[in-house]
Amino acid sequence: MRLSVILLLVSLAGVLAGGWLIGRWALGVAVIADSVAVGVYALLRDDGRGAQAPSVHQVPTLHEVLERARAS
């Protein structure tokens, strides 16, 4: 995944540089195209889980730790 992000950034930089070489109006078109590309990339990466899925495992409480220690 990290490589795809780097390739996307290099591609966006190339589009901006090419637009700058052509002219001011092309730079504006390049900025719009880059914004659309980043938006599409973000939408395609969305897995649909939203904010409900936790990103870390549940941390045991002190009571659970002591119970596990007592049982062993």
C-alpha positions in Angstrom: 0.0 0.0 0.0 2.8 2.4 0.8 4.2 2.0 -2.8 0.8 2.9 -4.3 0.7 6.1 -2.2 4.2 7.1 -3.3 3.3 6.4 -7.0 0.2 8.5 -6.7 2.1 11.4 -5.2 4.8 11.2 -7.9 2.1 11.0 -10.6 0.3 14.1 -9.1 3.6 16.0 -9.0 4.3 15.1 -12.6 0.8 16.3 -13.7 1.3 19.6 -11.8 4.8 20.1 -13.3 3.5 19.4 -16.8 0.7 21.9 -16.3 3.1 24.5 -15.1 5.3 24.0 -18.2 2.3 24.5 -20.6 0.8 27.5 -18.9 -1.3 29.0 -16.2 -4.6 27.7 -17.5 -3.2 24.2 -17.8 -1.9 24.4 -14.2 -5.5 25.1 -13.1 -6.8 22.1 -15.1 -4.1 20.0 -13.6 -5.0 21.0 -10.0 -8.6 20.1 -10.7 -7.6 16.8 -12.2 -5.4 16.0 -9.2 -8.2 16.8 -6.8 -10.5 14.5 -8.6 -7.8 11.7 -8.7 -7.2 12.0 -5.0 -10.9 11.9 -4.3 -11.4 8.8 -6.4 -8.4 7.2 -4.7 -9.9 7.9 -1.3 -13.3 6.6 -2.3 -11.9 3.4 -3.7 -9.9 2.8 -0.5 -13.1 3.1 1.7 -14.0 -0.3 3.0 -17.5 0.8 4.2 -16.9 0.0 7.8 -16.9 3.6 8.9 -16.0 4.6 12.4 -17.7 1.7 14.1 -14.9 -0.8 13.8 -12.2 -0.3 16.5 -8.6 -0.2 15.3 -7.2 -1.7 18.5 -8.0 -4.8 20.5 -10.0 -4.6 23.7 -7.7 -3.9 26.7 -8.4 -6.3 29.6 -9.5 -4.7 32.9 -7.6 -5.1 36.1 -10.2 -7.6 37.4 -9.8 -9.8 34.3 -6.0 -9.8 34.7 -6.2 -10.7 38.4 -8.7 -13.5 37.7 -6.5 -14.9 35.0 -3.5 -14.8 37.3 -5.4 -16.4 40.2 -6.7 -19.2 37.9 -3.3 -20.1 36.7 
